[in-house]
Amino acid sequence: MADELVHVIDDDPAVRDSLAFLLETANLRPCVYESALAFLEALPQVKAGCVVTDVRMPEMTGIELVKRLKAEGFSLPIIMITGHADVPLAVEAMKAGVADFIEKPFDDEALLSAIQSALQAGEKDRQGAAEAAEIAARIATLSGREREVLQGLVAGRANKVIAYDLGISPRTIEIYRANVMTKMKAASLSELVRMAMRAERV
C-alpha cells in the first residue's frame, strides 16, 4: 500500500542497504536517496508514506532539509536518525516539526515502532486534510447570502438576529438556513458549525 512507503535519506550506502532490508522484513516499501538534494529532486513524486533521514550529510544536513521541507509545506512525517553528539540538532529538528528522532546505535524495533507511528499519524493527517477540502468545496457552492447566514450561525446568532443584521425576514432566513444545511450535508446545526470551523473559511 502507498502509505507503507518509507523514504530513507542517508549518504552511507551501507546504512541505506541495512535500513532497506530492515523495512522490507517488516513489509514496508523502502525508497532510498543518497542525499537530501536527491530527495528534493524527487519531491514532486513523493505523495505518501514517511521520511527517515540522517542528521549529518554532505551538501545539506538533515536539519536543513527539514526546514526546507516545512517551508515548502511538506506534510509527511519525518523521523531523524542522530548520533549522540547530534542531540541538540535533533531537538532543534523536533521544534521544526520532526515527528521523532532515534539515537544511534538504535534498536531495530524502536525504529520500526517510530515508523509505524509516523505512518499512522500521516494517514490521519491526510484524512483530515481531505475532509477539510471536501467541506471547503461545499462552502464554495453557497451563494453570498447563504454564506452570510452561515457566518451568523457559526457566530451563534439566532435566526431573528441574523434576519435583523441582514435586513430580511426571519422566514427568509429559515429558507436560507435550510439551503445551507442541504448544501453542506449537515444533519444538525452543531455538525454545521463544526464543519465551518474545520474549513476555517467562513
N, CA, C and O atoms as a DFTB+ gen file, in Angstrom:
808 C
 N C O
     1  1       0.842      -1.203       0.000
     2  2       0.000       0.000       0.000
     3  2       0.870       1.243       0.000
     4  3       1.992       1.238       0.507
     5  1       0.328       2.317      -0.583
     6  2       1.112       3.545      -0.733
     7  2       1.538       4.122       0.606
     8  3       2.617       4.701       0.723
     9  1       0.679       3.962       1.630
    10  2       1.002       4.575       2.913
    11  2       2.065       3.790       3.675
    12  3       2.442       4.173       4.783
    13  1       2.556       2.687       3.086
    14  2       3.622       1.918       3.719
    15  2       4.977       2.269       3.129
    16  3       5.971       1.611       3.435
    17  1       5.033       3.284       2.298
    18  2       6.280       3.702       1.673
    19  2       7.118       4.504       2.669
    20  3       6.622       5.420       3.324
    21  1       8.402       4.139       2.769
    22  2       9.314       4.835       3.679
    23  2      10.482       5.388       2.864
    24  3      11.211       4.633       2.222
    25  1      10.653       6.701       2.895
    26  2      11.718       7.363       2.155
    27  2      12.946       7.477       3.061
    28  3      12.918       8.184       4.069
    29  1      14.018       6.780       2.696
    30  2      15.234       6.735       3.511
    31  2      16.299       7.629       2.874
    32  3      16.650       7.458       1.707
    33  1      16.810       8.587       3.658
    34  2      17.826       9.512       3.150
    35  2      19.091       9.362       3.994
    36  3      19.088       9.679       5.184
    37  1      20.168       8.881       3.381
    38  2      21.433       8.711       4.097
    39  2      22.553       8.636       3.069
    40  3      22.403       7.996       2.028
    41  1      23.681       9.293       3.358
    42  2      24.791       9.311       2.401
    43  2      25.657       8.053       2.487
    44  3      26.537       7.852       1.650
    45  1      25.419       7.219       3.477
    46  2      26.200       5.991       3.661
    47  2      25.475       4.819       2.986
    48  3      24.397       4.426       3.431
    49  1      26.057       4.257       1.914
    50  2      25.396       3.153       1.200
    51  2      25.086       1.962       2.103
    52  3      24.038       1.332       1.961
    53  1      25.995       1.650       3.034
    54  2      25.777       0.512       3.931
    55  2      24.561       0.731       4.813
    56  3      23.787      -0.194       5.059
    57  1      24.396       1.964       5.289
    58  2      23.240       2.288       6.129
    59  2      21.955       2.202       5.305
    60  3      20.947       1.663       5.761
    61  1      22.008       2.739       4.086
    62  2      20.827       2.681       3.222
    63  2      20.407       1.235       2.970
    64  3      19.227       0.893       3.052
    65  1      21.388       0.398       2.662
    66  2      21.083      -1.011       2.393
    67  2      20.528      -1.699       3.635
    68  3      19.578      -2.477       3.557
    69  1      21.132      -1.403       4.770
    70  2      20.691      -2.016       6.019
    71  2      19.256      -1.619       6.358
    72  3      18.441      -2.461       6.734
    73  1      18.958      -0.328       6.220
    74  2      17.611       0.153       6.522
    75  2      16.593      -0.393       5.530
    76  3      15.473      -0.741       5.904
    77  1      16.988      -0.466       4.269
    78  2      16.085      -1.005       3.251
    79  2      15.733      -2.457       3.568
    80  3      14.575      -2.859       3.453
    81  1      16.731      -3.237       3.966
    82  2      16.498      -4.641       4.313
    83  2      15.572      -4.744       5.518
    84  3      14.642      -5.550       5.530
    85  1      15.835      -3.917       6.537
    86  2      15.003      -3.928       7.743
    87  2      13.546      -3.604       7.404
    88  3      12.632      -4.263       7.898
    89  1      13.334      -2.604       6.575
    90  2      11.982      -2.198       6.215
    91  2      11.261      -3.291       5.430
    92  3      10.076      -3.546       5.645
    93  1      11.988      -3.930       4.522
    94  2      11.377      -4.997       3.723
    95  2      10.957      -6.177       4.593
    96  3       9.927      -6.801       4.340
    97  1      11.753      -6.483       5.619
    98  2      11.392      -7.587       6.520
    99  2      10.144      -7.256       7.332
   100  3       9.469      -8.149       7.842
   101  1       9.843      -5.948       7.447
   102  2       8.653      -5.513       8.189
   103  2       7.492      -5.205       7.247
   104  3       6.512      -4.574       7.641
   105  1       7.615      -5.665       5.980
   106  2       6.572      -5.457       4.969
   107  2       6.318      -3.982       4.673
   108  3       5.189      -3.570       4.406
   109  1       7.392      -3.200       4.725
   110  2       7.326      -1.797       4.345
   111  2       8.129      -1.618       3.054
   112  3       9.051      -2.386       2.777
   113  1       7.775      -0.606       2.274
   114  2       8.456      -0.401       0.997
   115  2       9.477       0.723       1.115
   116  3       9.087       1.884       1.247
   117  1      10.775       0.417       1.071
   118  2      11.790       1.474       1.157
   119  2      12.028       2.145      -0.191
   120  3      11.979       1.505      -1.241
   121  1      12.287       3.440      -0.134
   122  2      12.711       4.186      -1.311
   123  2      13.917       5.002      -0.848
   124  3      13.765       5.932      -0.055
   125  1      15.119       4.663      -1.337
   126  2      16.336       5.242      -0.772
   127  2      16.875       6.394      -1.622
   128  3      16.717       6.430      -2.843
   129  1      17.520       7.336      -0.921
   130  2      18.127       8.514      -1.553
   131  2      19.511       8.709      -0.939
   132  3      19.688       8.553       0.269
   133  1      20.485       9.050      -1.773
   134  2      21.860       9.170      -1.293
   135  2      22.156      10.521      -0.664
   136  3      23.212      10.704      -0.058
   137  1      21.240      11.467      -0.798
   138  2      21.454      12.797      -0.219
   139  2      20.134      13.535      -0.082
   140  3      19.125      13.146      -0.670
   141  1      20.156      14.610       0.706
   142  2      18.976      15.445       0.853
   143  2      18.604      16.073      -0.486
   144  3      17.423      16.207      -0.806
   145  1      19.619      16.459      -1.274
   146  2      19.361      17.072      -2.571
   147  2      18.684      16.090      -3.527
   148  3      17.819      16.475      -4.314
   149  1      19.084      14.824      -3.454
   150  2      18.451      13.807      -4.290
   151  2      16.975      13.654      -3.922
   152  3      16.119      13.465      -4.787
   153  1      16.702      13.739      -2.629
   154  2      15.308      13.643      -2.194
   155  2      14.514      14.848      -2.683
   156  3      13.377      14.706      -3.133
   157  1      15.108      16.028      -2.595
   158  2      14.418      17.237      -3.044
   159  2      14.104      17.167      -4.540
   160  3      13.059      17.641      -4.984
   161  1      15.013      16.578      -5.306
   162  2      14.773      16.430      -6.744
   163  2      13.567      15.533      -7.013
   164  3      12.818      15.745      -7.966
   165  1      13.395      14.529      -6.156
   166  2      12.286      13.583      -6.337
   167  2      11.006      14.049      -5.656
   168  3       9.966      13.399      -5.771
   169  1      11.078      15.159      -4.955
   170  2       9.962      15.616      -4.115
   171  2       8.612      15.698      -4.834
   172  3       7.600      15.327      -4.240
   173  1       8.550      16.166      -6.085
   174  2       7.241      16.243      -6.753
   175  2       6.517      14.906      -6.844
   176  3       5.290      14.870      -6.935
   177  1       7.270      13.801      -6.820
   178  2       6.654      12.474      -6.907
   179  2       6.384      11.852      -5.543
   180  3       5.802      10.770      -5.457
   181  1       6.805      12.529      -4.474
   182  2       6.622      11.993      -3.116
   183  2       5.240      12.382      -2.609
   184  3       5.002      13.536      -2.252
   185  1       4.328      11.406      -2.580
   186  2       2.939      11.705      -2.230
   187  2       2.473      11.052      -0.935
   188  3       1.475      11.472      -0.350
   189  1       3.193      10.024      -0.484
   190  2       2.700       9.277       0.684
   191  2       3.848       8.681       1.470
   192  3       5.001       8.696       1.038
   193  1       3.499       8.147       2.657
   194  2       4.491       7.483       3.495
   195  2       5.098       8.395       4.536
   196  3       4.458       9.333       5.009
   197  1       6.352       8.107       4.890
   198  2       7.075       8.939       5.845
   199  2       8.536       9.002       5.427
   200  3       8.964       8.271       4.535
   201  1       9.301       9.877       6.074
   202  2      10.701      10.091       5.731
   203  2      11.578       9.716       6.916
   204  3      11.281      10.078       8.054
   205  1      12.664       8.987       6.645
   206  2      13.677       8.698       7.655
   207  2      14.980       9.293       7.136
   208  3      15.484       8.864       6.098
   209  1      15.529      10.269       7.842
   210  2      16.732      10.937       7.358
   211  2      17.821      11.020       8.426
   212  3      17.532      11.166       9.614
   213  1      19.053      10.928       7.994
   214  2      20.181      11.120       8.894
   215  2      20.346      12.618       9.151
   216  3      19.836      13.444       8.394
   217  1      21.063      12.960      10.221
   218  2      21.323      14.370      10.516
   219  2      22.521      14.862       9.715
   220  3      22.431      15.854       8.991
   221  1      23.631      14.169       9.849
   222  2      24.872      14.656       9.241
   223  2      25.070      14.066       7.846
   224  3      25.359      12.880       7.682
   225  1      24.904      14.939       6.844
   226  2      25.103      14.554       5.455
   227  2      25.787      15.709       4.729
   228  3      25.590      16.867       5.098
   229  1      26.592      15.412       3.697
   230  2      27.233      16.490       2.942
   231  2      26.218      17.286       2.131
   232  3      25.107      16.811       1.893
   233  1      26.579      18.462       1.716
   234  2      25.786      19.364       0.885
   235  2      24.607      19.975       1.638
   236  3      24.458      21.196       1.675
   237  1      23.780      19.137       2.229
   238  2      22.649      19.630       3.009
   239  2      22.403      18.678       4.169
   240  3      22.224      17.479       3.956
   241  1      22.390      19.195       5.391
   242  2      22.181      18.354       6.570
   243  2      20.706      17.996       6.720
   244  3      19.834      18.556       6.055
   245  1      20.461      17.046       7.615
   246  2      19.090      16.657       7.875
   247  2      18.253      17.808       8.399
   248  3      17.100      17.971       7.999
   249  1      18.818      18.602       9.288
   250  2      18.067      19.726       9.848
   251  2      17.775      20.780       8.783
   252  3      16.697      21.375       8.779
   253  1      18.721      21.011       7.887
   254  2      18.494      21.953       6.786
   255  2      17.392      21.439       5.865
   256  3      16.575      22.208       5.359
   257  1      17.387      20.119       5.657
   258  2      16.342      19.509       4.826
   259  2      14.973      19.684       5.464
   260  3      14.008      20.055       4.796
   261  1      14.898      19.413       6.762
   262  2      13.621      19.540       7.460
   263  2      13.083      20.965       7.344
   264  3      11.905      21.165       7.047
   265  1      13.934      21.940       7.575
   266  2      13.494      23.340       7.493
   267  2      13.037      23.690       6.078
   268  3      12.059      24.413       5.886
   269  1      13.766      23.162       5.091
   270  2      13.395      23.410       3.696
   271  2      12.042      22.786       3.377
   272  3      11.197      23.417       2.742
   273  1      11.838      21.557       3.811
   274  2      10.584      20.858       3.545
   275  2       9.401      21.552       4.212
   276  3       8.346      21.724       3.601
   277  1       9.585      21.948       5.463
   278  2       8.495      22.606       6.180
   279  2       8.164      23.956       5.546
   280  3       6.999      24.352       5.490
   281  1       9.195      24.660       5.068
   282  2       8.968      25.951       4.410
   283  2       8.165      25.780       3.126
   284  3       7.437      26.683       2.714
   285  1       8.303      24.616       2.497
   286  2       7.591      24.341       1.250
   287  2       6.246      23.670       1.486
   288  3       5.566      23.285       0.535
   289  1       5.857      23.529       2.763
   290  2       4.557      22.961       3.082
   291  2       4.501      21.443       3.026
   292  3       3.420      20.865       2.905
   293  1       5.665      20.788       3.113
   294  2       5.722      19.325       3.095
   295  2       5.038      18.785       4.342
   296  3       5.334      19.229       5.452
   297  1       4.125      17.830       4.172
   298  2       3.303      17.400       5.306
   299  2       3.566      15.976       5.793
   300  3       3.022      15.578       6.823
   301  1       4.388      15.196       5.078
   302  2       4.621      13.827       5.536
   303  2       5.463      13.813       6.811
   304  3       6.334      14.666       6.982
   305  1       5.216      12.859       7.703
   306  2       6.004      12.771       8.947
   307  2       7.481      12.501       8.644
   308  3       7.809      11.774       7.706
   309  1       8.361      13.092       9.447
   310  2       9.803      12.928       9.267
   311  2      10.416      12.394      10.558
   312  3      10.183      12.929      11.641
   313  1      11.202      11.330      10.421
   314  2      11.944      10.770      11.551
   315  2      13.424      11.025      11.301
   316  3      13.923      10.780      10.203
   317  1      14.120      11.513      12.313
   318  2      15.540      11.823      12.153
   319  2      16.385      10.833      12.935
   320  3      16.111      10.540      14.098
   321  1      17.430      10.318      12.267
   322  2      18.391       9.429      12.924
   323  2      19.606      10.268      13.308
   324  3      20.168      10.984      12.479
   325  1      20.002      10.170      14.569
   326  2      21.058      11.052      15.058
   327  2      22.094      10.313      15.896
   328  3      21.771       9.361      16.606
   329  1      23.342      10.762      15.803
   330  2      24.380      10.280      16.705
   331  2      24.228      10.982      18.039
   332  3      23.546      12.003      18.128
   333  1      24.848      10.454      19.069
   334  2      24.715      11.041      20.409
   335  2      25.089      12.522      20.429
   336  3      24.457      13.321      21.121
   337  1      26.119      12.880      19.667
   338  2      26.585      14.267      19.678
   339  2      25.625      15.202      18.955
   340  3      25.766      16.423      19.026
   341  1      24.637      14.617      18.250
   342  2      23.722      15.432      17.457
   343  2      22.414      15.746      18.176
   344  3      21.499      16.315      17.581
   345  1      22.322      15.381      19.449
   346  2      21.056      15.567      20.159
   347  2      20.570      17.021      20.138
   348  3      19.379      17.240      19.917
   349  1      21.435      18.030      20.357
   350  2      20.938      19.406      20.259
   351  2      20.325      19.714      18.890
   352  3      19.321      20.419      18.794
   353  1      20.947      19.171      17.827
   354  2      20.384      19.351      16.493
   355  2      19.040      18.639      16.375
   356  3      18.111      19.149      15.751
   357  1      18.946      17.461      16.978
   358  2      17.702      16.708      16.917
   359  2      16.578      17.447      17.630
   360  3      15.439      17.467      17.164
   361  1      16.910      18.054      18.765
   362  2      15.914      18.847      19.494
   363  2      15.461      20.026      18.633
   364  3      14.278      20.366      18.596
   365  1      16.417      20.640      17.945
   366  2      16.084      21.739      17.037
   367  2      15.157      21.237      15.929
   368  3      14.221      21.925      15.522
   369  1      15.439      20.029      15.454
   370  2      14.613      19.436      14.407
   371  2      13.195      19.167      14.914
   372  3      12.222      19.373      14.188
   373  1      13.084      18.708      16.154
   374  2      11.767      18.463      16.740
   375  2      10.961      19.756      16.771
   376  3       9.765      19.765      16.478
   377  1      11.626      20.833      17.127
   378  2      10.952      22.134      17.161
   379  2      10.531      22.571      15.759
   380  3       9.570      23.320      15.587
   381  1      11.278      22.083      14.756
   382  2      10.965      22.430      13.366
   383  2       9.863      21.542      12.794
   384  3       9.400      21.761      11.675
   385  1       9.446      20.540      13.567
   386  2       8.324      19.728      13.130
   387  2       8.600      18.264      12.865
   388  3       7.742      17.566      12.326
   389  1       9.800      17.770      13.239
   390  2      10.092      16.353      13.053
   391  2       9.217      15.509      13.984
   392  3       8.995      15.873      15.138
   393  1       8.727      14.385      13.473
   394  2       7.833      13.545      14.258
   395  2       8.564      12.834      15.400
   396  3       8.007      12.637      16.480
   397  1       9.829      12.450      15.143
   398  2      10.570      11.693      16.156
   399  2      12.045      11.685      15.774
   400  3      12.400      11.932      14.622
   401  1      12.904      11.398      16.758
   402  2      14.305      11.170      16.400
   403  2      14.827       9.974      17.170
   404  3      14.496       9.752      18.335
   405  1      15.656       9.215      16.474
   406  2      16.181       7.964      17.001
   407  2      17.693       8.087      17.120
   408  3      18.371       8.440      16.155
   409  1      18.219       7.796      18.303
   410  2      19.670       7.902      18.513
   411  2      20.398       6.640      18.069
   412  3      19.915       5.526      18.267
   413  1      21.568       6.833      17.467
   414  2      22.457       5.715      17.122
   415  2      23.266       5.312      18.358
   416  3      23.592       6.169      19.179
   417  1      23.593       4.038      18.503
   418  2      23.061       2.921      17.716
   419  2      21.625       2.629      18.146
   420  3      21.335       2.585      19.342
   421  1      20.745       2.435      17.202
   422  2      19.337       2.257      17.556
   423  2      18.908       0.796      17.471
   424  3      19.491      -0.005      16.740
   425  1      17.887       0.482      18.230
   426  2      17.288      -0.839      18.202
   427  2      16.327      -0.905      17.016
   428  3      15.531       0.009      16.801
   429  1      16.408      -1.993      16.249
   430  2      15.554      -2.123      15.063
   431  2      14.079      -1.952      15.395
   432  3      13.348      -1.277      14.671
   433  1      13.647      -2.560      16.484
   434  2      12.230      -2.494      16.854
   435  2      11.816      -1.064      17.221
   436  3      10.693      -0.644      16.945
   437  1      12.732      -0.331      17.840
   438  2      12.432       1.053      18.205
   439  2      12.216       1.896      16.948
   440  3      11.299       2.715      16.886
   441  1      13.074       1.683      15.950
   442  2      12.928       2.429      14.700
   443  2      11.634       2.047      13.987
   444  3      10.898       2.915      13.518
   445  1      11.363       0.753      13.909
   446  2      10.144       0.301      13.240
   447  2       8.896       0.820      13.942
   448  3       7.914       1.181      13.294
   449  1       8.939       0.855      15.254
   450  2       7.808       1.375      16.020
   451  2       7.581       2.859      15.713
   452  3       6.446       3.304      15.539
   453  1       8.681       3.609      15.651
   454  2       8.581       5.034      15.335
   455  2       8.023       5.239      13.927
   456  3       7.215       6.138      13.695
   457  1       8.460       4.399      12.995
   458  2       7.981       4.497      11.611
   459  2       6.493       4.173      11.524
   460  3       5.742       4.870      10.842
   461  1       6.068       3.115      12.215
   462  2       4.646       2.757      12.197
   463  2       3.788       3.877      12.783
   464  3       2.719       4.192      12.262
   465  1       4.269       4.472      13.870
   466  2       3.530       5.583      14.481
   467  2       3.443       6.763      13.516
   468  3       2.403       7.411      13.400
   469  1       4.558       7.033      12.821
   470  2       4.583       8.143      11.863
   471  2       3.635       7.879      10.700
   472  3       2.934       8.787      10.251
   473  1       3.609       6.650      10.212
   474  2       2.711       6.303       9.113
   475  2       1.251       6.452       9.517
   476  3       0.433       6.954       8.746
   477  1       0.930       6.015      10.727
   478  2      -0.447       6.136      11.209
   479  2      -0.847       7.598      11.375
   480  3      -1.961       7.990      11.027
   481  1       0.078       8.403      11.912
   482  2      -0.197       9.830      12.083
   483  2      -0.358      10.505      10.731
   484  3      -1.220      11.366      10.555
   485  1       0.481      10.106       9.772
   486  2       0.394      10.682       8.434
   487  2      -0.920      10.363       7.768
   488  3      -1.487      11.210       7.078
   489  1      -1.419       9.150       7.963
   490  2      -2.698       8.758       7.380
   491  2      -3.836       9.579       7.979
   492  3      -4.743       9.997       7.259
   493  1      -3.795       9.813       9.290
   494  2      -4.822      10.631       9.936
   495  2      -4.782      12.059       9.403
   496  3      -5.821      12.678       9.174
   497  1      -3.559      12.579       9.206
   498  2      -3.416      13.931       8.675
   499  2      -4.002      14.032       7.273
   500  3      -4.676      15.008       6.943
   501  1      -3.739      13.008       6.442
   502  2      -4.265      13.029       5.077
   503  2      -5.786      12.957       5.074
   504  3      -6.447      13.648       4.299
   505  1      -6.339      12.111       5.950
   506  2      -7.787      12.004       6.042
   507  2      -8.393      13.335       6.489
   508  3      -9.425      13.767       5.974
   509  1      -7.729      13.980       7.461
   510  2      -8.219      15.270       7.943
   511  2      -8.157      16.332       6.864
   512  3      -9.082      17.133       6.726
   513  1      -7.074      16.346       6.095
   514  2      -6.917      17.324       5.020
   515  2      -7.968      17.105       3.932
   516  3      -8.521      18.059       3.386
   517  1      -8.234      15.825       3.625
   518  2      -9.242      15.504       2.609
   519  2     -10.626      15.941       3.073
   520  3     -11.426      16.450       2.288
   521  1     -10.897      15.734       4.368
   522  2     -12.192      16.135       4.925
   523  2     -12.345      17.652       4.879
   524  3     -13.404      18.159       4.507
   525  1     -11.295      18.377       5.254
   526  2     -11.347      19.838       5.231
   527  2     -11.540      20.353       3.808
   528  3     -12.265      21.322       3.587
   529  1     -10.892      19.704       2.849
   530  2     -11.026      20.116       1.447
   531  2     -12.450      19.885       0.953
   532  3     -12.991      20.704       0.210
   533  1     -13.062      18.766       1.366
   534  2     -14.432      18.474       0.979
   535  2     -15.396      19.508       1.565
   536  3     -16.320      19.956       0.887
   537  1     -15.174      19.880       2.823
   538  2     -16.022      20.891       3.457
   539  2     -15.862      22.233       2.748
   540  3     -16.845      22.931       2.498
   541  1     -14.620      22.591       2.424
   542  2     -14.370      23.850       1.724
   543  2     -15.059      23.863       0.366
   544  3     -15.562      24.896      -0.073
   545  1     -15.077      22.704      -0.300
   546  2     -15.740      22.611      -1.603
   547  2     -17.249      22.825      -1.449
   548  3     -17.884      23.447      -2.301
   549  1     -17.814      22.307      -0.363
   550  2     -19.250      22.519      -0.120
   551  2     -19.536      23.994       0.159
   552  3     -20.516      24.547      -0.341
   553  1     -18.682      24.622       0.954
   554  2     -18.861      26.036       1.256
   555  2     -18.805      26.866      -0.022
   556  3     -19.517      27.861      -0.160
   557  1     -17.951      26.446      -0.954
   558  2     -17.804      27.183      -2.218
   559  2     -19.086      27.159      -3.046
   560  3     -19.270      28.011      -3.915
   561  1     -19.987      26.185      -2.790
   562  2     -21.235      26.112      -3.549
   563  2     -22.292      27.065      -2.990
   564  3     -23.329      27.273      -3.620
   565  1     -22.043      27.644      -1.819
   566  2     -23.013      28.550      -1.204
   567  2     -23.040      29.894      -1.926
   568  3     -22.016      30.384      -2.403
   569  1     -24.232      30.477      -1.993
   570  2     -24.347      31.826      -2.538
   571  2     -23.812      32.821      -1.505
   572  3     -23.559      32.458      -0.357
   573  1     -23.646      34.055      -1.918
   574  2     -23.153      35.073      -0.991
   575  2     -24.054      35.228       0.219
   576  3     -23.569      35.346       1.344
   577  1     -25.367      35.229      -0.001
   578  2     -26.316      35.376       1.099
   579  2     -26.305      34.142       2.001
   580  3     -26.380      34.261       3.224
   581  1     -26.212      32.962       1.394
   582  2     -26.150      31.739       2.200
   583  2     -24.900      31.725       3.063
   584  3     -24.932      31.256       4.200
   585  1     -23.811      32.232       2.531
   586  2     -22.573      32.276       3.310
   587  2     -22.730      33.268       4.480
   588  3     -22.222      33.020       5.574
   589  1     -23.415      34.361       4.252
   590  2     -23.660      35.332       5.335
   591  2     -24.493      34.689       6.438
   592  3     -24.237      34.902       7.624
   593  1     -25.488      33.905       6.043
   594  2     -26.313      33.203       7.031
   595  2     -25.459      32.196       7.795
   596  3     -25.580      32.068       9.013
   597  1     -24.597      31.483       7.077
   598  2     -23.706      30.515       7.728
   599  2     -22.797      31.220       8.734
   600  3     -22.588      30.721       9.839
   601  1     -22.268      32.357       8.361
   602  2     -21.415      33.120       9.274
   603  2     -22.178      33.490      10.539
   604  3     -21.628      33.430      11.639
   605  1     -23.449      33.875      10.386
   606  2     -24.270      34.213      11.539
   607  2     -24.501      33.020      12.435
   608  3     -24.447      33.131      13.660
   609  1     -24.761      31.870      11.821
   610  2     -24.990      30.648      12.596
   611  2     -23.731      30.240      13.356
   612  3     -23.796      29.867      14.527
   613  1     -22.589      30.313      12.682
   614  2     -21.321      29.947      13.316
   615  2     -21.013      30.885      14.485
   616  3     -20.408      30.481      15.478
   617  1     -21.437      32.134      14.350
   618  2     -21.218      33.123      15.410
   619  2     -22.188      32.930      16.576
   620  3     -22.086      33.607      17.599
   621  1     -23.151      31.978      16.404
   622  2     -24.074      31.671      17.483
   623  2     -25.293      32.576      17.552
   624  3     -25.979      32.616      18.574
   625  1     -25.569      33.303      16.476
   626  2     -26.702      34.224      16.485
   627  2     -27.998      33.509      16.110
   628  3     -27.996      32.603      15.277
   629  1     -29.084      33.913      16.717
   630  2     -30.395      33.345      16.430
   631  2     -30.881      33.825      15.069
   632  3     -30.386      34.814      14.529
   633  1     -31.872      33.098      14.521
   634  2     -32.415      33.466      13.208
   635  2     -32.900      34.912      13.164
   636  3     -32.657      35.626      12.192
   637  1     -33.590      35.341      14.228
   638  2     -34.130      36.707      14.257
   639  2     -33.011      37.741      14.218
   640  3     -33.125      38.774      13.557
   641  1     -31.931      37.449      14.934
   642  2     -30.795      38.377      14.963
   643  2     -30.119      38.432      13.590
   644  3     -29.762      39.510      13.113
   645  1     -29.948      37.286      12.967
   646  2     -29.349      37.247      11.632
   647  2     -30.235      37.996      10.647
   648  3     -29.747      38.742       9.799
   649  1     -31.555      37.787      10.770
   650  2     -32.509      38.471       9.887
   651  2     -32.401      39.985      10.047
   652  3     -32.403      40.726       9.064
   653  1     -32.307      40.431      11.293
   654  2     -32.180      41.871      11.555
   655  2     -30.886      42.415      10.961
   656  3     -30.876      43.469      10.327
   657  1     -29.786      41.674      11.178
   658  2     -28.484      42.120      10.679
   659  2     -28.459      42.235       9.156
   660  3     -27.833      43.136       8.599
   661  1     -29.157      41.299       8.487
   662  2     -29.126      41.265       7.023
   663  2     -30.285      42.037       6.386
   664  3     -30.338      42.205       5.167
   665  1     -31.205      42.500       7.226
   666  2     -32.323      43.292       6.718
   667  2     -33.343      42.481       5.946
   668  3     -33.964      42.992       5.014
   669  1     -33.525      41.214       6.323
   670  2     -34.524      40.367       5.678
   671  2     -35.369      39.695       6.758
   672  3     -35.058      39.790       7.946
   673  1     -36.439      39.016       6.341
   674  2     -37.362      38.446       7.317
   675  2     -36.823      37.153       7.920
   676  3     -36.039      36.447       7.285
   677  1     -37.243      36.841       9.149
   678  2     -36.845      35.578       9.778
   679  2     -37.239      34.366       8.939
   680  3     -36.517      33.370       8.895
   681  1     -38.401      34.461       8.267
   682  2     -38.855      33.343       7.424
   683  2     -37.853      33.112       6.283
   684  3     -37.560      31.969       5.934
   685  1     -37.338      34.185       5.715
   686  2     -36.362      34.069       4.632
   687  2     -35.062      33.449       5.152
   688  3     -34.412      32.658       4.468
   689  1     -34.707      33.826       6.368
   690  2     -33.508      33.244       6.986
   691  2     -33.674      31.735       7.135
   692  3     -32.732      30.977       6.904
   693  1     -34.874      31.300       7.522
   694  2     -35.121      29.863       7.675
   695  2     -34.920      29.126       6.359
   696  3     -34.405      28.008       6.334
   697  1     -35.332      29.764       5.261
   698  2     -35.167      29.150       3.941
   699  2     -33.675      29.056       3.594
   700  3     -33.191      28.020       3.137
   701  1     -32.966      30.158       3.822
   702  2     -31.525      30.149       3.558
   703  2     -30.822      29.117       4.426
   704  3     -29.926      28.408       3.968
   705  1     -31.241      29.043       5.691
   706  2     -30.619      28.091       6.622
   707  2     -30.831      26.662       6.153
   708  3     -29.915      25.842       6.210
   709  1     -32.053      26.358       5.683
   710  2     -32.348      25.013       5.174
   711  2     -31.485      24.719       3.950
   712  3     -30.972      23.610       3.797
   713  1     -31.325      25.718       3.077
   714  2     -30.478      25.534       1.893
   715  2     -29.029      25.265       2.286
   716  3     -28.360      24.416       1.697
   717  1     -28.556      25.999       3.289
   718  2     -27.176      25.823       3.761
   719  2     -26.984      24.412       4.318
   720  3     -25.988      23.751       4.026
   721  1     -27.936      23.965       5.112
   722  2     -27.851      22.618       5.705
   723  2     -27.796      21.553       4.607
   724  3     -27.036      20.590       4.699
   725  1     -28.615      21.743       3.568
   726  2     -28.661      20.775       2.472
   727  2     -27.358      20.766       1.694
   728  3     -26.793      19.703       1.439
   729  1     -26.876      21.945       1.315
   730  2     -25.646      22.033       0.522
   731  2     -24.424      21.550       1.299
   732  3     -23.505      20.966       0.725
   733  1     -24.421      21.798       2.599
   734  2     -23.297      21.374       3.438
   735  2     -23.413      19.918       3.886
   736  3     -22.477      19.366       4.466
   737  1     -24.581      19.289       3.612
   738  2     -24.841      17.899       4.007
   739  2     -24.692      17.734       5.519
   740  3     -24.121      16.757       6.003
   741  1     -25.215      18.703       6.238
   742  2     -25.135      18.682       7.701
   743  2     -26.453      18.177       8.281
   744  3     -27.522      18.640       7.881
   745  1     -26.389      17.243       9.210
   746  2     -27.589      16.668       9.817
   747  2     -28.124      17.513      10.965
   748  3     -29.284      17.386      11.356
   749  1     -27.258      18.387      11.507
   750  2     -27.673      19.214      12.635
   751  2     -26.902      20.533      12.618
   752  3     -25.916      20.687      11.898
   753  1     -27.371      21.467      13.421
   754  2     -26.702      22.765      13.500
   755  2     -25.296      22.599      14.070
   756  3     -24.355      23.243      13.606
   757  1     -25.151      21.734      15.081
   758  2     -23.838      21.538      15.685
   759  2     -22.854      20.972      14.669
   760  3     -21.687      21.364      14.643
   761  1     -23.327      20.043      13.827
   762  2     -22.458      19.479      12.789
   763  2     -22.069      20.555      11.783
   764  3     -20.926      20.606      11.329
   765  1     -23.025      21.414      11.438
   766  2     -22.753      22.508      10.501
   767  2     -21.677      23.440      11.051
   768  3     -20.762      23.840      10.331
   769  1     -21.796      23.777      12.322
   770  2     -20.814      24.666      12.947
   771  2     -19.432      24.019      12.980
   772  3     -18.428      24.679      12.710
   773  1     -19.379      22.728      13.311
   774  2     -18.095      22.020      13.322
   775  2     -17.458      22.015      11.941
   776  3     -16.251      22.210      11.804
   777  1     -18.278      21.792      10.921
   778  2     -17.774      21.813       9.547
   779  2     -17.161      23.168       9.208
   780  3     -16.047      23.251       8.691
   781  1     -17.909      24.223       9.507
   782  2     -17.447      25.565       9.166
   783  2     -16.157      25.914       9.897
   784  3     -15.247      26.514       9.325
   785  1     -16.092      25.538      11.147
   786  2     -14.874      25.812      11.928
   787  2     -13.708      24.996      11.382
   788  3     -12.570      25.464      11.381
   789  1     -13.983      23.780      10.919
   790  2     -12.939      22.911      10.387
   791  2     -12.347      23.503       9.104
   792  3     -11.132      23.492       8.907
   793  1     -13.200      24.007       8.258
   794  2     -12.725      24.549       6.984
   795  2     -11.980      25.854       7.164
   796  3     -11.124      26.203       6.350
   797  1     -12.303      26.587       8.239
   798  2     -11.647      27.860       8.521
   799  2     -11.731      28.843       7.351
   800  3     -10.823      29.635       7.098
   801  1     -12.843      28.756       6.663
   802  2     -13.011      29.649       5.524
   803  2     -14.253      30.517       5.656
   804  3     -14.533      31.341       4.786
   805  1     -14.983      30.338       6.722
   806  2     -16.221      31.097       6.874
   807  2     -15.956      32.387       7.632
   808  3     -16.879      33.169       7.863
